[in-house]
Amino acid sequence: MTENAPDRKKDIHVGLCGAGIGGVFAAIAIARAGAKVTVLEAADHLGEIGAGIQMTPNVARLLRKYGIDEVIGDNLVRFEELNLRRKDGTPVGFTQINRIEETLGQPWWLVHRHHLHQGLVTVARQHGCELIIGSRVVGIDYLASDEVTVRTEAGKTHVFDLLIGSDGINSIVRRTLFPTVNPRPPTTNCAYRAIVPYDQIRHDPIASTLIQKPTMEVWMSEKAYIISYPISAGTDFNMVLSHHRPHPVSTVEDISMADLRAEYARFDPRIQRIVDLIPSAQRWPLLVTGPLPSWSSPSGNVVLMGDAAHSMTNHMAQGAATSMEDGAFLAVLLREVQAARLELPDAVRLYERERMPKAYRKQQVSFLNGAIWQLSEGEAQRARDRAMEPELRGEPLLRSPNLYGDPATVLEVYGYDAEAHAERALQEWYHGRGWRKDEGTGVEAPVAEKVMNWFLPEKKKFASKI
C-alpha cells in the first residue's frame, strides 16, 4: 500500500500477551490508533511488583500526551538535582534537572511502579481496551493462516490479526518464535530494590540531612553503587543497590539482610543509616535479551516488544521506557494499517527496521553506564572523577561520564520522540529518502530539525520547498 491508497478503513484486532507497564501502555497507544485491543494477563489480578521507576523525558512526553499523568497525579514526583558521589559521599558530578527539562520541554518524573501501572490500567479501560486476567497463554498458532490463534490455560481461544509479545523476560511468545533464545546476565552484577518511608529517615539526625530537598543521589564504588530518589508523592525513599556476586544471578533470590548491610557498610554514613532501615529485600537479576536477528514471525502476524525482545541492564533507567517507546512507535504504524494505507507485514518490518537498532544502542549505553558507576579505585576512577569535576562548579561540559547530564546522551536517549521517529519512518517508506531533501538547498528535514528547527516557532521553521 502507498500513502495515497483509497481511504477505506480496515478494522484490525490486536492482542497483547502480558499486561505489564509496556503492554498496557502499548494497548492505550494502539487503541488510540483505532484498532480493537485485547490484553491477556496470566496473573489473577492486575498490578506491578517492585519499587520506584524513572519516567525520563522521552516517555514523560507520552504520559502527558495520553493524559496518563493527570490520572497518576502527585505520585509523579519531580526532583531538583542529581548528585554523583564516591562511596564516602564526596561529590564528583552534578546535573541540574530543570536545565534538562527546559531543554527537552518535558519533565523528568519519579514514580512507584504500582502507581504508574494503576494509571495505565485506568486510561486503558477509558480507551476501551479489554484486559483479561487469569489468561495464561499456553499455545500460539501463527502458521495456519494470517490470523493468530491463542489458547489459554483456562481453555479459552482468542483470534487476532496481530499478536504482540509484551510478556517480559520469560516471554512465551518469544519462546514460541525463538525457542533457543535465553535472557542472560552479562556479568555477575545484580541488584536489591528497597523502600524506606521518609518519616523514618526524618527521625535520624544524620540520615535526615540527605532529604532536605528532592534529589537523586548516586554513590559509586568498586563493583557496587546505590541510587536513591523520592517516590509516592514524596513520602518514600526509593533505592536500587547494585552489587556483584561470585556467580551470575539468573533468578530472584532471597537474601540475608545482614549480608545486604555488610555490602554497604563502608559507604557514606548517611546512606548507610538508611540502608540499616530496610526491613527486607530480595536480590534481582539483571538479564539481557539479544540482540535478536528478528522480533517477529515470518509472516509478520506475531511481534515482540519490551523485555521480551530486548531486556537490558537498569543503569540508564530505560527498560520500561524503551518498552513504552516500542508501543508508541508501533501504534503510529498500526494507525496506517487501520486506515488501509499500509499492510500489516510491512508495518511489522518497518517497526523492526527502525526500533531494533535503537533498542540495541540503549542496551549498550545502559551497560556502559553501569561500568562507569562501578569502576575500581585507581587510575580509571580518578579519570572519571576529573572529567565530571567541572560540573560541581557549574561549568557546562560538551561531554561527561555523567551520562544523566552528558549533552549528547541526554539528547539521544532522553530527547528521543518515538512517535516523531515513526512518522519520519513512514514518510521514508512511502516516498523514499528523497522526500526529506529540499531541492534548492539540499538540506534534509532531519538535519534541519536537529540543527535549527528545534528552537524556532512553528511558523518560522525551515521547510522544504519541494
N, C-alpha and C positions, 0 to 999 in steps of 0.2 A: 504493500500500500504506500501511497505517497501522501504528502500533506494535503494535496488538492483532491483527494478521493471524495466521492459524493458523501454528503453528510448524513449517514444512516447509522443509527445507534446500534451497537452490538452489546447486548447485556451479557456480562460475564460474572461467574460465581467464583470467588477466590476463597480458598480455605487456608487457614494458618494452623499449623501444628505447634502449639506452645503459646501460652498467654502470659509470658514474662513481660518485662519492660519493652523490649524490642518488638515482640509480637503484637502487643496491644497497641503500641504506637503505630505500627505499620497498618493495623486494622483501621485505625482512625483515618490515616492518610489515604488509604485505598478506598474507604467508604466515601470520603470527600471527593474522590476522583470519579465516583458514580457507580462503582461496582457493588455487587452484593457480597457481604463478607461474613464468614463463619469462622470462629476460632475454637479449636478443640484443645482443651486443657486436661492433662492427666489427673491433676490433683482434685480433691473433693471440695476445695474452696479456693477462691482467688486471693492471692497475696504474694508478698515478697519477703523472703528472709534476709538477714544481713543487717547492715548498718547504713552509714552515710554514703552518698554518691554525689559527684560533682556534675552539675549541668552547665558545662562550659559554653561560651558564647555561640559556638557552632550549632548547638542544639537548643540553647535558650531561645534562639530566634524561632525555632519550630514550636516550642511550647507557647510562645507568645502569639504566633500566627494562628494557631489552632484553638486558642483560648484556654489551654490547659493550665496555664499559670494562674488564671483567675480562680480556677477550682481549687488548686493547691493552696493559694493564698499565702499567709505569713509563714507557712512551713518551708517556703523557698527563702533561704537566708542569704543576704548579701554580706560580704566581708571587705575589709579595707585594704589589707596588705598581705603579702606573702613574705615570710622571713625564713631564709635558708641559714641553718646553723651547723656548726660542728657539734659533735655529740655532747660536749660540755656546755653548750648553749652559746658559744661565741658566734656572733653574726658574721656571715660571709657573703650573703646575697640577699637581694631585696627587689620586690615588684610592687609598685603602687597600682592596685587593681583598677581604680577608676580611670587610669590612663588607658588601660586595655579596653575597658568598657566603652569609653568615649571614642576611641579609635575605631572599634568594630561596630559601635552602635547597638550593642547588645549587652545584657547583664551577664554576670558570672555567678550562678546560684549554687548553693549547697543544700542538700535535702536528704531526708531519710528515705530509703528505698520504699518503705511501706507507704509513706505519704505520696510519693511520686506515682507509685502503682495505683493507689486509690484514685488519684486524679485522672490517670489514664483510663481506668475502667469506667469511671463516671462519664467521661467525654465519649468513649467508645459506644456506650449504650445510648447516649444522646444522638449519636450518628447512625443508630440502627444496626450496629454490629451485633451479631448473635454470638454470645460467649457461652460455650457449653462445657461445664465442669464434669469431672468423673469420666472423661473420654480419652482414656489412654489408647493411643494408636498402636495396633499390633500388626497391621498389614496394609501395604500400599501397592496397588496395581496401576502402573502408569504406562504399560506397554501394549495392552489390549486395544486401546483406542486413544483418540486425542484427549479424552477426559481421564481424570484420575479418580479411582475408587479407593476409598479409605475405610478400613474396618477397625472398630474399636474393641477393647477387651469386653465391653458390655454387650457386644453382639450387634451394635448399630453400624449401618453403612452410610457413607456420605460420598457424593459425587461432585467433583469440582472441575472447572475449566483449568484452574491453576492451583497447585498446592505449594505453599511456601513453608519451608522448614525453619521455624523460629523457635525450635525446641532445644537450643543451647548446646552445651558441651557434650552431653550424652544423647545427641540427636538420633532418633530412629529414622528420620528422613535421610540424614547423611549416611547412616549405616546401610540403608536400603540402596542408595545410589552408589556409594563408595565403601563397600564393606571392609576394605583393608586399611582405611584411614583411622588413626587413633590420635586424639589430642595427647600432647606430651609436655612434661615440664622441661624447658630448655636447659635449666640449671638446677641446683639444689635450693634455689630461692623459693620461699613460701611466705605466708602472712597470717597474723592474727588480726581479727577485727573486733573492736570493743567500743562501748559507750559508757561514759560516766556522767551523771547529772551535774549540771553547773552548781546546783545548790550544795552538793557535797564538796566541790572544789573551793567554793567561797569560804568555807569554814577552815581552810588550811592557809595560814598566813604566807607560806612560801609558794605553794602551787597557785594561789589566787592571783599572784602577780602576772600570770600568763593570760588572764581573761579580763583584763581591764577594758579591752575593746575587741571587736570581732576580727580575728586574724586567722590566717592559715600558717601553720608552723611546720617546718621540716627539720628534723635533727638527722644529720648524715654521719655515717660511721662505716667502718670496715665491715662489709657483708651484713649490714643492718641499717635500717632507718626507721623513724617514726614520722608520720604525717598526721596532723590534727586540724580540726576545724569545727565550727558550730553547726548544728542542725536542729530540727524540730522547734522552729520559731525562737532559736537561741537558747533553748533550755537544756540541750545535751551537747556534750563534748565528745566528738567522734574521733576515733583513732584507727589508723592502719599501721600495724607494727610488722615491718618486713624483716626477715631473717633467713639464715641458711641452716640446713640440716646436713648431717653426714651423707645422706642419701636423697635422691629425688623424691618429692612428695606428689602422689597422684590422686589421692582421695582426701576428704576431710578427716582430720584426726582429732580425737580427744587428747587433752594435754594435762600436765600438772601445772597449776598456777605458780607453784614455786619455781618451776623451770622458766616460765614466762618472765617472772620478775627478775630472775637471775640474769636473763638475757640482756636486760637494760639497766642493770644495777649501777653501771658506771656512767650513765647518761646524766645530763643536766638535772640537778636535784629537783627542779620544779616539775618537769615531766615525769621524773621517777616517782614523785609523790602521787601523781595522778595514776600512773601505771599500778601503784600499790592499791588503788581503789577499785580496780577492775574486779568484778565479782566472779566472772567466769568467761571462758573464751574457747575457741577451737582453732586448730591450725588448718588453713585453707591452701590448697594447691594453686599454683599459677601455671595454667595449661595453655599451650599454643596449638592451634589447629592450622595446618597448611604451611605455606601457601599451596592451595589445591590447583590442579590444572583446569578444573571446571567447577562451577557451583550448581550445575543443572543436569537434567535428564537430556538424552539426545534429541528428543522432540520438543523440549522447552516447556513441558507441562508441569514440571516439578523444579523448584529452585530453592537454594539455601540463602539464609541471611544471618547476620549477627554471629553469635558464638558458634552456631552450627557450622558456619563457613570459615570463620577467621578469628577464633578466640585469641586473645593477646594478654600479655602481662599488664598489670594495673598501673604502671608507673607514670602514665600520662592522663589517667582518668578518662580513657577513651573507649572502653569496652562497650558499655551500654550506648554511649554517644554514637559510635560507629554503626551499631545496630539500628539506631533511630535514623541515622543518615541513609542507610540501606532502604528502610521503609519509605522515607520521603522521596528518594530518588525513584524507586520502583513505582510509586504511586503516580508520579508525573507521566511515566511511560504507559501505565495501565489506563490513564485518562485517555490517551490516544488510541489504545486498543478498544476501549469502551466506545469511542467515537468512530470506530472503523477506519481510522487513518493509519493504523499500524497493526501488523499481525502479531499475535501473542509470541510466537517463537522469536520474532525479530526484537520484540521488547526485551525478552529474556537475554538474548545475545548482546543487546546494547547495554543492558544493566551489567552484565559480566564484563564486557569490554572496558567500561568506564570505572566501575566500582572495585574490581579486583585489584588493580594497581594501587588505588587509594588505600584500601584496607591493608595491603601488604606493606606499604610505606609506613602506616601508623603502627603496625606490629613492630617494625624495626626501630622507629623512633621511641616507642614505649620501652622496648628492651634496653635501648641505649641510655635512656634517662635513668632507669634503674641502676645501670652500671655507673653512671655519673654520681648518683647519690650514695653508692656503696664502695667507692674507691678505698683501697688500702691506704693507711697513713704512710706518707712518704712523698716522693717527687711528684707523682701524678696528682695526688690530692692537693699539694701546695700549688701546682699549676692551675688546677680548677679554681681554687680559692682566690688566687691572684687575678684570674680572668673575670671573676664576679665582683671583686672588691670595689671597683668604681661605682657600682650600684648603691653602695652604702652611703656614698657622698652625693647621690642624686644625679650622677653623670650618666647621660644616655649612651648606650653601647650599640654598635652596629651588629654585634653578635655576642652571645653569652652562653656559658654552660648551664645557666639558669634557664631551662627550656620553657618554664612557665612565664618568662618575661623576654626571652630572646626574640627580637623582632621578626626574623624570618620564620621561626617555628610558630609564633603566635599567629601570623598571617596565614600560614599554610594549614595549620591544624584548627585553631580556634576561630579564624576568619572565614573558614570554608562554608559555602552555602550549597547544600546538596540539591535543593530544588533548582537553583540557578544553573548549576552544573548540568542537571538533567535537561533543562530547556536548551542549553547550548548544544548538548549531545544530540538532541532531537533535530535541531536545525541543520547540524552537520550531516546527520543521517538522511534527512530529506533532500538537502541541496548540495552536499559535498563541502569540502573545506572552502571553496571559493566564495560561499555566502558571507564569509566573515571579513573579506578584504574590501576596503574602499578603493574603487578603480583609480581615482585621481591621485591619492596619496600612497596607496599600497599598505595603509595601516589596517591591521586585523582587529576585529572587535575585542577579543580578549586582551590584546595588548593595550588598546585604548582604555579598557576598563581598569586594568591593573595600574597603569601609569597616570591616567588623567581623570577618567570619569568618576572614580571613587569619591572625589571631593567636590564635584560640580553639581549644582542644582539640576534637576531632571531636564529642564528646558534648555540648558546650556551644554549638555554633554556632547562630546564628539560623536557624530552619527555618520554612518556610511552613506555615500552619495550614489550608490549603485542604482 
